[in-house]
Amino acid sequence: MTKTWEDIAWEEATPPRKEWVVEYYAKVGDETTHHLSVLAGESMEEVQKNLMHELRSTYREAQEIEVTVMRMEEIEVEPNVAMFNGTFTP
């Protein structure tokens, strides 16, 4: 028996996750490294968890990591047209 359009269960598309830019310094021992990452997450708490996962995978051997977050903000979905000064089209 063939299915009709009414028989097909259409899956709703899941909305894309928000992206956040995270700028931070990681200090391990005497060495400080500047990082700029784009992480996904619906809330700031989820982004913080993803940042911890990134730190654990990047610094596997470190006993202690001192982290200073400089910036954590959601990336705008729509580009800011004023930044292009009429030269380019976003």
C-alpha positions in Angstrom: 0.0 0.0 0.0 1.4 3.4 -1.0 1.4 6.3 1.4 -0.4 9.5 0.7 0.9 13.0 1.6 -1.3 12.8 4.8 0.4 9.6 5.9 3.9 11.0 5.8 5.1 12.3 9.1 7.2 15.4 8.4 9.9 16.1 10.8 10.2 19.7 12.0 13.6 21.2 11.4 15.4 21.9 14.6 16.5 25.6 15.0 20.2 26.1 14.6 22.1 26.4 17.8 23.4 29.8 18.8 27.1 30.5 18.3 29.2 32.4 20.8 32.6 34.0 20.5 34.8 33.4 23.5 38.1 35.2 24.0 40.2 34.0 26.9 43.7 33.6 28.3 44.8 30.2 29.6 47.8 30.1 31.9 49.5 26.8 32.5 52.6 27.1 34.7 54.5 30.2 33.4 53.1 30.1 29.9 50.0 32.2 29.0 48.1 31.5 25.7 45.5 33.8 24.1 42.5 31.9 22.7 39.6 33.0 20.5 37.0 30.3 20.0 33.5 30.0 18.5 31.4 27.7 20.7 27.8 26.5 20.3 25.2 26.7 23.1 21.7 27.9 23.8 22.7 29.6 27.1 25.8 31.0 28.7 25.9 28.0 31.1 26.0 25.6 28.1 28.8 27.6 26.5 30.8 27.5 29.8 30.4 23.7 29.8 31.7 23.6 26.2 34.6 25.8 27.1 35.5 23.5 29.9 35.4 20.6 27.5 37.7 22.5 25.1 40.1 23.3 27.9 40.3 19.7 29.0 41.0 18.5 25.5 43.5 21.2 24.7 45.5 20.9 28.0 45.3 17.2 28.8 48.5 17.0 30.8 48.0 20.2 32.9 47.2 19.8 36.6 46.0 23.4 36.9 44.8 25.9 34.3 44.1 29.5 35.2 41.5 30.9 32.8 40.6 34.6 32.4 37.6 35.1 30.1 37.9 38.5 28.3 34.8 38.2 26.2 31.8 35.8 25.8 29.0 37.1 23.6 26.5 35.7 21.2 27.3 36.1 17.5 24.7 38.1 15.7 22.7 36.2 13.0 22.1 39.2 10.8 25.3 41.1 9.7 25.7 44.7 10.6 25.3 46.5 7.3 27.0 49.7 8.6 30.3 47.8 8.9 30.5 47.4 5.2 30.3 51.2 4.4 28.5 50.6 1.1 31.6 48.9 -0.3 30.5 45.3 0.0 27.1 43.6 0.1 26.7 41.2 3.1 
